[in-house]
C-alpha cells in the first residue's frame, strides 16, 4: 500500500464498499455524535467522511486531532444508511471506518478559520494566504482560473495560432503607464524595463513572417491598485494576426471568447452575436465606453422639450452654448417620489447640485407627470418627454444638463445606479459587445495639446489623407474593445504598419521623426523592410476569470496578490536592498521626505 494514500478524498463511491483504503489530507472539522467521532477529511480533490468508534484502535488519536492537522487514515469503505447520505458531496454515499490514524503534522491555532469561510479582514487573509487558499471558494476560484487558461490555449491552438514567449527584460514601453525599471549590473546607469505588454514584440513577430501568434503573457505596470486592477502584474491572452481586416480579427476571436464564457457559465446566458457599438453611440446611450448591457436603460437626448421652456435652468443652459444638451435617463418602475429623492441625494453625494426628475402616475385614467420639472415645463412638454421615452404609469426619468463631454461619466453612473436600485440588471447573463471606432486623438487640457486617445500604434481610419486633411479630433481609429457586464475585457486594433504614416501620426502629438526613431527604433526599422498589414488584441485573463467566478475583486481569483497599498503581506515585499547589492548596480537610494 502507498505510504500516504490509495485514493484521494473525492474518489470513493458505493462501488468501493468493503475495500481497505488509505487517505491523507487536512482535518476539515471534527464532530462528536454520542461517542462516535466524525472527521471530515479534505484534500485538493474533495472531502471524505471518516468515522472512528470507541472500539477502533484509531479512536484515541481521533479524539486528539484538531482542525487543519494533516493526518493519514487507514480504514474500510462502508455505505452510509439512506438517511445519512449527503447529496451535496460526491462521496456522500460512503464513509471510512478508521482502523488507524497517523498524525503527519499539527497546526497551531488558526489566525483565520478555513471551515465555514466567515468574512475576515483582508490584511489577515493576505498575510496567511496559504490558509485562505484552503477555503473552498478560493480553491475553486483558482482552479477555475487554471481551467479557463487551459481552455484559451486549447481553443487558440484549434484555430491555427502558435504560442510564443516574448522577452521579459526589455526597453521602456509607450503603453501609457509607469514602467518597472530593472537596473543593469553589466551596463552601469542603464535600465531594462519589464514589459507593460508584448505589443512591439508581437508586431515584430508579424514582420518576421509568423502569421498567427498568441501568448498567455505576463504584463507589468506601475499603476495604483484597485478592485478590478492588480498592482504590478497581470496576465492577458495576447493575440496578433497578419493580412487581416478588423472584421477578420473580431470574427476570429469572437467564437473563442464566447466559447470560454459558455464553457464556464454555469447556466448563465451568454450573448451569441456580439453587437458592434460605435464609441460615440456608447457614450450617448450609456455614458460609458464599457457599458453594462445587462441594464436595459438607454439614455436619450431630450433637449428639444426643454428649449425655451418654463424650466429656466435647463432653458438657459441650452441657450448659452450649441454644445450643451439635455440627456434623459429613463427609469422604468422608478416612479415614486421616495426613489427619485434617493437618486437626487445620491447625485449630491457625487458632488452634483442634484438630479432633476419627472415621474408619472395614473390619475383618473390619464397618465400625468409629477415633480417640480413637470410643473415648470407644463403638461404638453412633459407628455412629449414620456412619449419619446416610451414610459408609462409608475415610471420615472432623470435629467442631466450641460456639455455632454463634461457630464457623460456622471450620467453613465446615474444610469448604473438607477438600474441596480430598481433591480433592472439581469444578473444571470454575460452581456458582451464590441465597442468600435474609438477616437484616434484627444485633447490634453493640462498640456493644451493633442494626445493619442488610446494605442499610438493603431491605424487611423482614412490613413494619410485623414491625418493631412481632417480635424485630428474627428479622426477615428481601427481600434476596438470587448466589454462584458460593465468591464473592459479586451482591447485591440489594426496596427499602423507604414513608417511614413507612423511618423505622421506621431507628429500630430508633437514628436518628430527623430523622436520616433529614438523611442521606437526597432519597430520603425522593421517597417522599412516589408511589414504585412496586421492587427490583434489582448484579453484580460484576470478580469475574465473574475467575471466567471462571480466576484468583483481580482484578489479573489489570484494566488498571492498584493494589498491595496501595493504590499505583499505574505512575503514582506517590497524590501530594502542591501548596500552591496546597490553597489553592484551602481545605485544610490535618495531618502524621500516624509509625506
Secondary structure, DSSP 8 states (H G I E B T S, - for coil): --SS-SS-TT---GGGTT-EEEEEEEEEEEEEETTEEEEEEE-SS-EEEEEE-TTSTTHHHHHH--TT-EEEEEEEEEE--GGG--TTSTTTTEEEEEEEEEEEE-----SS-STT-----HHHHHHTHHHHTTSHHHHHHHHHHHHHHHHHHHHHHHTT-EE----SEE----SSS---EEE-SSSTT-EEEE-S-SHHHHHHHHHTT--EEEEEEEEEE----BTTB-SEEEEEEEEEEES--HHHHHHHHHHHHHHHHHHT-TT-EE-SS-EEEEHHHHHHHHSSSS--TTS----EE-GGGTTT-S-HHHHHHHHH-TTEEEEEEEETT--SHHHHHHHHHHHHHTT-S--EEEEEEEETTEEEEESHHHHHHHHHHHHHHHHHHT--TT-EEEEEEEEHHHHHHHHHHHHHHHHHHTT-S-TTEE-EEEEE--BSEEEETTTTEEEESS-TTB-BTTHHHHHHHS-GGG-BBSEEEEEETTEEEEEEEEB---HHHHHHHHHTTT--HHHHHHHSHHHHHHGGG----EEEEEEEHHHHHHHHHT-S-GGGS-SS---TTS-BTTTTBS----HHHHHHTT---------
